[in-house]
């Protein structure tokens, strides 16, 4: 969904327990930033606050049109939060 100009990703899964494994799919909440500076600012804030990270910043699909930076945090309730920024803004949706 379009969330104030940024992409918002939500997955609904039924019957998952609190003991579920820390796997992104199909259970994560995701935000894709249009501005790389916003992505970097959030990551810097997460590092400063020592937020629990499941996946450090990495580049996926390097050299392809789908190339993007991503990192994943774990919130206090055990939910996986993925944040990303695509080099090519056409890939956001």
Backbone torsions as a table, in degrees:
resi	resn	phi	psi	omega
1	UNK	NA	153.9	177.7
2	UNK	-83.9	118.6	-174.9
3	UNK	-117.3	88.5	-179.4
4	UNK	54.6	40.8	178.7
5	UNK	90.7	-8.6	175.9
6	UNK	-111.2	156.4	-179.6
7	UNK	-86.0	134.9	179.0
8	UNK	-119.7	126.6	-178.9
9	UNK	-116.1	129.2	178.4
10	UNK	-134.1	136.6	175.9
11	UNK	-117.6	136.6	176.4
12	UNK	-109.8	122.9	176.7
13	UNK	-126.7	141.3	-177.4
14	UNK	-99.2	142.8	170.5
15	UNK	69.7	24.6	178.4
16	UNK	-89.1	137.9	-178.4
17	UNK	-89.0	167.9	177.3
18	UNK	-66.4	-17.9	-179.4
19	UNK	-88.8	10.2	-176.6
20	UNK	-60.6	150.3	-179.5
21	UNK	-69.2	154.2	-179.2
22	UNK	-80.9	76.3	178.9
23	UNK	-120.9	134.5	-178.3
24	UNK	-60.7	-39.1	-173.2
25	UNK	-107.2	131.0	5.4
26	UNK	-99.7	19.6	-168.3
27	UNK	-114.6	78.2	173.1
28	UNK	-146.9	162.6	174.7
29	UNK	-111.9	130.4	-176.3
30	UNK	-131.3	146.3	175.1
31	UNK	-129.0	129.6	174.8
32	UNK	-109.5	121.0	-178.4
33	UNK	-87.1	138.6	173.3
34	UNK	-73.1	-43.0	-175.4
35	UNK	-95.1	125.2	178.5
36	UNK	-61.8	-33.1	179.4
37	UNK	-63.8	-35.5	177.3
38	UNK	-68.1	-42.4	176.8
39	UNK	-58.7	-49.0	-178.9
40	UNK	-64.5	-38.1	179.3
41	UNK	-65.0	-42.1	178.4
42	UNK	-64.7	-42.5	179.3
43	UNK	-62.4	-43.8	178.5
44	UNK	-60.3	-40.3	178.1
45	UNK	-64.5	-43.3	179.3
46	UNK	-62.5	-40.7	178.0
47	UNK	-66.0	-46.7	-179.7
48	UNK	-58.7	-39.8	-178.5
49	UNK	-88.0	3.3	179.4
50	UNK	54.7	43.8	176.9
51	UNK	-63.5	145.2	-178.8
52	UNK	-70.4	118.1	-177.0
53	UNK	-102.3	136.0	175.5
54	UNK	-97.0	-34.1	179.1
55	UNK	-142.3	122.0	177.7
56	UNK	-68.9	168.2	178.3
57	UNK	-57.4	130.5	176.8
58	UNK	-144.6	163.5	175.8
59	UNK	-106.2	128.2	177.9
60	UNK	-110.2	147.3	177.1
61	UNK	57.0	40.0	-178.1
62	UNK	-54.8	134.0	178.6
63	UNK	85.1	-8.0	178.9
64	UNK	-103.1	165.3	178.6
65	UNK	-61.5	-27.4	-179.6
66	UNK	-81.1	3.8	-176.6
67	UNK	-54.5	132.6	176.7
68	UNK	-154.7	158.1	173.4
69	UNK	-96.9	144.0	-178.4
70	UNK	-149.3	150.9	167.6
71	UNK	-148.8	158.5	-174.8
72	UNK	-130.7	130.4	176.2
73	UNK	-111.7	160.2	175.4
74	UNK	-113.1	122.3	179.7
75	UNK	-82.5	170.4	-176.8
76	UNK	-59.5	-20.3	178.9
77	UNK	-92.6	3.1	179.0
78	UNK	87.9	10.8	178.3
79	UNK	-83.8	142.4	178.1
80	UNK	-89.8	130.2	-177.6
81	UNK	-119.3	114.5	-178.9
82	UNK	-104.2	134.7	178.4
83	UNK	-124.1	135.7	-178.2
84	UNK	-148.1	162.7	175.5
85	UNK	-144.0	123.5	178.1
86	UNK	-88.3	139.5	175.0
87	UNK	-62.2	-42.3	-179.7
88	UNK	-100.4	110.9	-175.9
89	UNK	-60.7	-18.2	177.5
90	UNK	-66.7	-17.6	-177.3
91	UNK	-86.5	-1.5	-176.4
92	UNK	-62.4	-35.8	-172.9
93	UNK	-118.8	NA	NA
